Amino acid sequence: MAVGRRKWVALPAPLGLERGGVLPDVRLAYESWGRLAPDASNAVLVLHGLTGDSHASGPAMPGHPTAGWWDALVGPGRAVDTDRWFVVAPNVLGGCQGSTGPASTTRHGHPWGSRFPALTIRDQVAAEAGLADALGIRTWAAVLGGSMGGMRALEWAVGRPDRVRTLGVLACSAAATADQIAWSVPQLHAIRSDPHWRGGDYYGAPAGRGPHRGLGNARRIAHITYRGGAELEERFGRRVEREGRRSIPGGGGGAPTPPIRRYAVESYLDHHAQKLVHRFDAGSYVVLTDAMNRHDIGRGRGGVDAALRRVRADAFVLGFSSDRLFPPYEQHRIARGLPRCAHFSVVESPTGHDGFLIEHEQVGAVLRQALR
């Protein structure tokens, strides 16, 4: 993997895990923009979603095949103004874009694979706290995140309330719901039932012999939840790209073969499946999806409402009108429970859950106000 703009921090000690045990030799990849103030008062933490990475801003380049996922919002003069703020975006623990994950090599010289421990969102935030310590950042001026990044932002503010001054939560829930878990279960089954999964120990297999089909199918399922139903209908409807019949080697008589019908929306899902297979690791997908399923800020804290009351930060919460993975009522529950929620709104958007990545103008206006 080309390095690109990535930098690394190695944690000084093994990371204790919420479910028991420790993870040794943890390192996090991150990128940063702007300059840290002498008193470290201008640091902003930006947290990515499930298959995101540290490249929140900047053009495509070696090591970064696409432009930053929040490039329209993070940069000089933008909503998160890097002329003013020192912005840090880490690759999540368990990921595959430079941070320690299932594909990482252990001190014994072998990939973690199936031996990589189950993680929780709290474990990921604990690793990010170690990154902040290494950078000399005691308190974040703001912690911002959407989807899985929103889960981590919320966990930062609940679990470390003295380290977050402003909290920005977009398109996530306070705890994983049965509906969200139900959408993820067939994704995990798709990967684990791929014959090339090998129980998670496929690292080192010949090129093309990993669980790519399972990962692609997982992405097809997930992408349905990322976009709005009305948007898919408007863009694709029932349009058919190709129709015909299968050819049977050897030909011959008998009953005609059933027709092949390829819908435009099917090609769209195939496209996104192939894109992910070429840039993401199935093992990380399983570990991170499982961590999202375990998300519950109220676990061991007296429930969600009691956990939200621990937050001291000024907060803003955004939902998206057509989000069917994290419907707006989930964000309303968060906003209602936060002691200092300065702003709650639902962005009117046809683009579904991906609105937090797409609706730059509306999201940017809220970010500017929150960071003012």
N, C-alpha and C positions, 0 to 999 in steps of 0.2 A: 504494500500500500504506500503510495506517495504521501509524503508528510504534509504538503500544502502549508497552511497557516497554523497547523496544530502545534501546541506546546504540551508538555506533560508535567504532572506533579505526582511523585510517589509518596504515599502515606507513610509516616515514620514507624507505624506499628500495625500489626494485624488488625483488621476491622472486625469488631464483635458484631454478630448478627442477631437480629431480633428473635429468630426462631432457634437460637442456640448455635454454638460453635463460632469459629472465626474464619475469615478469609484473609490469607497472608498475601503479601507482595502486591497490594492494590496500587494501581496508578490510574489517574484520570487524565484523558486528553481534554484540552480546552482551547478556545480561541478568545482573544480579547481585542478590544478597540478603545481608543481614547487613552487618556493618561490618568493614573491614580493620583488623587490629591495627597499632599504630604500627610494629612490626618486621616486618609482613607475614607473620607466621608461621602465620596461621590460614586461609590461602586454599585452597579446594577447587575443582578443575576438574571439571565434569560435562559429558560429551560424548555427543551424541545419535546415533541411528542414521540410516540412509539417508535417510528422508524426514522426519526430525525437524527441530527448529529450536531456537532459543535459549530458548523458553518452557518451561523445565523445571518451573516452579512458578508457581502463581497461577491465578486464575479466567479464564474466557473474557472477553474485552473487545474493543473496537475494535482491530484489529491482531492479535488472538489469538483466532481463532474457536473454539478449544477450550481447556479447562483444561490446565495444565501436564502434560507427559507423565510426569513423576515427581512430581506434586503431592503424592501420598500419602507421599512419602519425603523431600522437601526442603521445609523450612519450620520455623517456631518449634516446638521440642519434638519434631520428627520425627527420623527416623533420621539424616539429615544436617541437624543442628540449626542453623538460621540465627541463633539467639541466641548461638551459639558460633563458628560458621564463617562466613567470607566466601565465598560460593559464586558461581562464575562459570560461565555456560553460553554458549559462542559458537555462532553459526551457522557451519557448516563452510565453508571456502573451496571455491568451486565450487557452493555452494548457491543458493537462490533466496528466502531469507527475510531479506535485508538485506546479506549478504556478497557480495563480488565473485564473479560467476559468468557463465555465457554470456549471460544477459539484461542484464547490466550495460552501461552506456554507456561507451565508451572516451573518451579525451581528444579524439577527433576527432568526437564527437557521435553515433556509431553503435553499436548493440549489438555485443557481441563475436560472438555467433552461432557460426558454424562456425570462426571464427579463434581461439576460446578454446582455450588449450593443454591437452594431456592432463596430468592431475595424478596424483600418487601420494599415498598416505597420508603419506609423509614430507614432501611439500610442504605438506600441510594442517597438519601438526604444526609445521612451520617458521613458518607464518603465525600459529599459536596461540602460539608462543614470542614472536613479535613483540608480540602482544596482552599477554602476561604482562609483558614488558619495559615496555610503555607504562603498565601498571597498577602498576608498581613491585614486581612479584612475582618474586623470584629463584627461590624454591623453593616448590613446591606441597606443602602438608601432605598432600594426597591428590589423585590423578587417578583418576576413576571413569568407566567407560563400558561400554555393552553394544552388541553387534553391530558396526556400523562404528565406533561410539564406543569399543568395546573394542579394536578394531584401533589406533585413535589413542592410546588410553591405553597400550597395550603399546609402541607406537612411541615415545611420550614416555619411558617408563622405560628402553627399550633405547638410544635415540639420545641422551638427555639424562639419564643416570642420576643426576647430581648435582642435578637439579631436581625430583625426585619422592621424597617420603619414604614415602608409602603408595600402593600400586597396587591398584586394584580392576578386575578384568577379568571381564565377564559375557558368556556366549553368543557367543564369537567363536573364531577360530583364529589360530595363529601365522603361517600363510601360507594364502592362498586355495587350496582343493583343486580337483581336476578336477570333482568333483560340484557344488561351489558355482558354479564358472565355467559349467558346463553348464546350470545353472538360469538363469543370468543371460543367456546368449547368446540364447535366444529372446525374452527381454524387449527386448534391444537391437535385435534384428531387427524386432520388432513396431513399435517407434518409428521406426526408420530406413526401414521399408517403407511407412509411412503417406505417402500422396501429399502431405499438407500439411506434411511434415517439411522439404522443400525443402533438403535437405543441411544442415540446422541453421540456416538463415537465414529462419525464418518470423516473426521478430519484426517487428512493424509490420503483420502481416496483419490483415484485418478480423476482428472478434469472431467466434469460432466457427470460424475457418479455420486454426487451428493443429493440430498432430499429436495431437489429443485422443483419437482412437480408438486410435492406437498406444500412447499412454501408458496408457489404460485397460486395454488388453489386457496390457501389461507388468505392471500392478498385479495383474490377475487371476492371472497366472502366479506372481508373487512371493508373493501372499497365501496360496497353497496351501502354500508352504514355511514360512510364518510360524506356522501353526497345526498342531496334532497331528491325525493321521489318525483316531485313536480319538475325539477330541473332535468332529470334523466328523461322524463316523458317529453319535455319540450325539445331536448337536443336529439333524441334518438327515436322516440315513439316505437312503432312496430316495424321500422324500416329494415328491410332485408338487404344485406350486402351481396350475398351470393346464394344461389339455389341450384341444386343439381342432384345427381344420383351417384352413389359410390360405385366405382368400378371394382369388379371381382376378378382377381387373377384367374386366368383360365377361361373366363367367360362361361357361356353355356346357357341353357334354358332355365326353366323354373320360374318361381314367382319373382316379380320385379323387386329390386332392393328399395328400401324406404328412402325418401328424398332427404338430402342434406339441406338444411336451412340455417344460414349464418346471419344472425341479427347484428345490426350496427352496435347495439349496446354490448353484445358479446365481444366484439372486436375491441371495444373500449376497455372492458375488464381484462381481456388478454394482454393488451398493451401495458396496463399498469402492473399486471402480474410479472411480465417479462422484465420491466424496469426494476422491480424490487429484487428479483432473483439475481440480477447482475450486480447489485450493490449491497445486499444485506445477507446476514447469516441466519439460517434456520434456528440454530441453537439459541442465539440471542433473541429471536422472535418468541420462542417458547418461554425463555426466562423472563422477558419483559412483560409478555402478556399475562403470565402467571402472577407477576408482581402487581399488575393493575387489578387483577381479580381479587387480590388480597387487600386492596386499598380500603381502609376504614380509619378515618382520623379519630373515631370514638373508641376504638379498641383499647381496653385497659384504662380509659380516661372517663368513664361514666357515661359514654354515649356521645353521639355527634354534637348535640346542643351544648353539652358541658365542655367538649373539646373546643368548639368555636368560641366560647366565652373566654378562653385563654389568650386569644389573639389580641395584641396591643396595637398592631399596625393600623394606620389608615388604609382602608381597602377599597378597591373597585372590582366589580364582578360583572362579567359580560356573558350573556347567552346569545344563541343564534336561532332565529325563529324556526328554521326548517331542520334543525339538528335532531335526528332521530336516534342517535347513539347516546348523547347527553342532552336530553330535552331541557328547555329553559326552566322548567319548574325545579330542576336540580340546582341550577345556579341561584334561583330565588330562595331556595332553602338555605344555601350558604349565606347569601346576603342578609337574610332575615336574622340569622344567628350570630353574625359578626357584631361585636360591640361598636365598632367604628367604621361602618360601611359608608363611605362618602358618595359612592355612585353605584347604582345597579341599573342596567338597561339590557334590553333584548334587541340585537341588531337584526333588522329586517333584511333577510337574505335568502335567495333560493338555493344557495350552494351547500346547505347542510352543515355538517360538523366541520368540514374544511373551511367554513367561513372565517375561522380565526387565522387562517393562512392566506385568505383571498381578499377579504373585505378591508383592504388597507386604509381606505379613506375614513371609514367609520371607526375602525379600531384605532387608527392613528389619532383621531380627534380626542378619543377618550384617554389614550396614553399621554398625549400632550398635557391635558388637563390634570391627570393624576400626578404627573412628574413636575408640575409647575410649583 
